[in-house]
Amino acid sequence: MSNIAKVLSRRQERGEGVGTNKKAIPFKKQDYQSLKQECLAKRTLFCDPTFPAESSSLGYNELGPQSPNARGVQWKRPKVLPCVFALLCFAFRWSLGDCWLLAAIASLTLENEILERVVPPGQSFKENYAGIFHFQFWQYGEWVDVVIDDRLPTRDGRLLFVHSAERSEYWSALFEKAYAKLNGSYEALAGGLSNEGFEDFTGGIAEMYVLNKAPPHLFKLMQKALRRRSLMGCSINITSSHESEAKTSLKLVKGHAYSITGAEEVHSSGRLVQLVRIRNPWGQVEWIGPWSDNSKEWNSVQPAEKAKLFHSAEDGEFWMAYSDFMQHFSLLEICNLTPDTLSSENVSRWNYSQFEGDWRVGSTAGGCRNNPATFCSNPQFVIKLDEEDDDPHDGENGCTILVGLMQKDFRKDRQFGRDPNIIGFTIYKFKGRNNIHLGPDVLLRQRSTAGTKAFTGLREVSERFKLPPGEYVIIPSTFEAHRKGSFILRVFTEKEATASLMDTEIRADVNKKPHISKSDEDPGFKQLFNQFAGNDSEVSVFELKQVLDSVISKRFQLNNDVLQVVISRYANQQYVIDFDSFVGCLIRLEMLFKMFKTFDKKNTGKIELDILQWLCLALS
């Protein structure tokens, strides 16, 4: 099946709800229920051929087949089986030194409804056990269902990677295996930010704040995010690998990912103090500074107020003053949830729009505005903001908009040594028709309204803006022109807003006979024609192209999707369409428009074909 056919098929499926959390797409076409029933019928344990218990599933470099780190690894099924689903109470470590995944999982387990979207209920090590499990992840705009067997990598009888403090608890390790399969290998999970896990476990949009450059109303923003049940994480930067997981004098761990679970204000000695509650996913090692468990600061809080917030246990969760949080931590990550994540009516929700797109060399890979000759060819999306926010956390009137631009297959490309694209987006204020593609006369003659602070090579770049009501065009692009890639553009707004692809309407006037006016002719054309045409009435392709261009521009109009197909079908390796191909494409397009018009007798813009009609048309 051609790429365009796959894209069109996926668009149709999404219109039917396929790719949502409730209708997740089977990853690698593996259906969990069918495979499980097959194993139960045969009384065998499932062995996954698509992610085998071999060194290739471990990694490709430091965990590659020839690496000493992969020696002595044995894949074993759990021998001691837990009685309950115990993912909610784990404390584990990641032997490669990365804890971004742990913090994301730890935050996920704080909300059962979110957890069950990722770990479908009804799975057990006892009842109908067949050595097969499945997990669901959001991946580049759609939910996928990942099936695994329960053979886990071990060395010397111990789990090699994520493991629980309870040695008989294996759900965290199974969760990790499914995520490793999704990304190609265990090594593909090395290095990252908690936000990446947050997004893949919820489908939300993440944003990052460098705390020494944080906006003045960040605490209020954190409170508002927590009311929306947003997932949040924080970490302390390191300057070298030797500092990784080093403990400060106040028992904070450098280079380690924490979860944020609360942001409250308490009355202490007649003043209001802002507090942040933080969780260490290890389940131990807690802050021992002001407002920590059993610290003297709690004595100044009224018992009733204290009872709502205070608890003392070595569980990895602790309070600290917001001022200390800003001083000791470096980075804050917030994952804003899509409106379908939680069912509670008491949770305020974002308004949400999502679009897929491609940067194709020769048609839509225009690069940033530093490339004026091609910038306007990038995909364009329009959003209309009508209403201002009801309760702005910063006290400023306007429309909050959160834009996230994500490039696809980020971790998989890294395994093959492919560098990610440097991506960003620009926002322009515009009012007019939506069925056109804005050109340089609009985009290059005015300044942008907003956009990314910097283009980045991360998987996603996101920014939060406060804009006046109006219509805006968002233009996602790579930094350099002529860089191929696929992307997901997502937009969150506090109030309801309409968003759509801004593209040229497909149309053609196939009945109109071409007419060339005097103004269409080059002044010297007739003289040249008479001079060089001769008795056979032939002219060069250059003069003919000028005439055809003039005629076609008045009769045909195509959008970016069609132009991408034209480029892939008719252009050469340098993305140039020669004259013969140009004429062939023109004839083909006119024929297709006439065929469509013949079947679209009621001018609805849609036709229905049976298999005979389809084959005859496609082969003609």
ABEGO torsion letter per residue (X at the ends): XBAAAAAAAAAAAAAAGBGBAABBBBBGGBBAAAAAAAAAAAGBBBBBAABBBBAAAAEABAABAABAAABGBBBBBBABBBABBAAABBBBBBAAGBAAAAAAAAAAAABAAAAAAABBBGBBAABGBAGBBBBBBBBGGBBBBBBBBABBBBBGGBBABBBBABAABAAAAAAAAAAAAAAGBAAAABEEBAAAAAAAAAGBBBBBBBAAABBAAAAAAAAAAAAAGBBBBBBBBBABAAABGBBBAAGBBBGBBBBBABBBBBBBGGBBBBBBBBBBAAGBGBBABBGBBGBAAAAABBAAAAAAABBBBBAGBBBBBAAAAAAABABBBBBBBBAAABABAABBBBBBBBBBBBBBBGAABAEBAABAAAAAABBBBBBBBABBBABBAAGBBEBBBBBBBBBBGAAAAAAAGBBBBBBBBBBBBBBEBAABBBBAAAAAABBBABEBABBBABABBBBBBBBBBEBBBBBBBBABBGBBEBBBBBBBBABBBBBBBBBBBBBBBAABBBBBBAAABBAAAAAAAAAAAEAAGBBBAAAAAAAAAAAAAAABBBBAAAAAAAAAAABBAAGBBBAAAAAAAAAAAAAAAAAAAAABAAGAGBBBBBAAAAAAAAAX
